[in-house]
Amino acid sequence: MKKNDTFVVTIEDMGVNGEGIGKYDGMTFFIKDAVVGDEILAGVTKLKKGYGYARVIEVLTPSDRRVEPACSVARQCGGCQMQTLRYDVQLALKERKVRDNLKRIGGFSDGLLQQVMEPIVGMDEPFRYRNKAQFPVGYDKNGEIVFGFYAARSHQVIPVSDCLLGVEENALILARIKEYMQQCHVKPYDETTGKGLLRHVLIRKGFHSGELMVCLVVNGKELPQEDVLIASLQKIEGMHSISLNVNTENTNRILGDEVRLLWGEPCITDSICRVREEQTGGGNFASTEESVSFEISPKSFYQVNPVQTEKLYSLALEYAGLSGEEIVWDLYCGIGTISLFLAKAAKQVYGVEIVPEAIQDARRNARNNHMDNVTFYVGKAEEVVPAWVESRDVGEERTSPDVIVVDPPRKGCDEMCLQTMVQVAPKRIVYVSCDSATLSRDLKYLVEHGYELNRVRPVDQFCHSMHVETVCLLSKKS
Ligand code: SAH
């Protein structure tokens, strides 16, 4: 076979990146946009030894698991990989991905996984879930200003002003910005020439508060006739903050360092709620809602799917099993989202995070929520916590946690960090992970060093992509 050859194939499975998998002529093909159960006409795009890549030329017999994508640019845009796959099948696929990694990398048996794995937590409504969007600005073929998203693996702007993962207000805000650009002759930034002014538009919305934030990323210190822009945007219901971010560098980084407030408040506020179900006897449950508020600036990190974040963190807290007496470490704590919930139910929480700005936000959020039993430290978890343990000065309370919660980035925990966790021997470890492969590797280490795996639950935070979050509970073997 050679490139551009065509063949008819039935898709037998789905790959870890959401692509269809089919076999032809003794070779395995990975086929983007094909769905398990489809019979398709495929065209070879790349050949390797024993396997290859192909594209869908025509769907000959559609699978019963295929759906019409809700978004008209689902195929071109790099944002969604699986919009053509029924949502329940997406969920099953993610659950299987977590189970397979736990088995293959973690070495856990089918029998154990059967016992400890709970069903994936999906979304009730898998659209309009993102509270943040960053739209690049460019021109289309006709020289018209467009906002959109980058195509997969490229910087070509695919026009989408109303991404169905984002909030409805995005389209209105972008339309107003386009009007302003036309009226005041503001050109989109061109990364090849370095000319033009407007690079990106960042929009955030607090789902509980309804507050909106717009930040225009500009290749310069200012925009012409800023008052015209402000007058138009401030009228939008919920508008709370309009700012300008200066980014004059030739870089892939979206935001520069300097933010200048144009109108309104520098931050929006939002809250994360946790619903706690408690048995009150006689088979009855009482549910109490606790909420923690967060200030969000254009540059702060904040979870992008607030609905699922509440479910994810509620699970992490349930797994932590706090009674009010515990000393807790929250490693990789970011802006302290998990720490602040833990602090409501624990004696003392110590949070560690590498990004100094995130710790500033965490401390401010703790103050705003009147919590004085949480302390945050800047640094690498694998350096900060071993130093506590080695030092005689920090006191026994800090070095003997009852519960450790970790929520590391994709690469997982550093071995030094795992080693220290095992050394301080907490009763429980709650592991929140965005990569089930590194999670499995780290769980293997922990079970080889005195812990047992009790509960595992995947949570779908990023519908239509193959990303999946997982929460696990481990306890110290007696
Ligand atoms: N639970 C956090 C988010 C965790 S995301 C929240 O809700 O805000 C993972 C975090 O780990 C990021 O904030 C990242 O900056 C931080 N991080 C990455 N490497 C780290 C390291 N070596 N030590 C400590 N924190 C680290």
Boltz pocket constraint, residues with backbone or C-beta under 6 A from the ligand:
constraints:
  - pocket:
      binder: B
      contacts: [[A, 301], [A, 303], [A, 331], [A, 332], [A, 333], [A, 334], [A, 335], [A, 336], [A, 337], [A, 338], [A, 352], [A, 353], [A, 354], [A, 355], [A, 358], [A, 379], [A, 380], [A, 381], [A, 382], [A, 407], [A, 408], [A, 409]]
      max_distance: 6.0
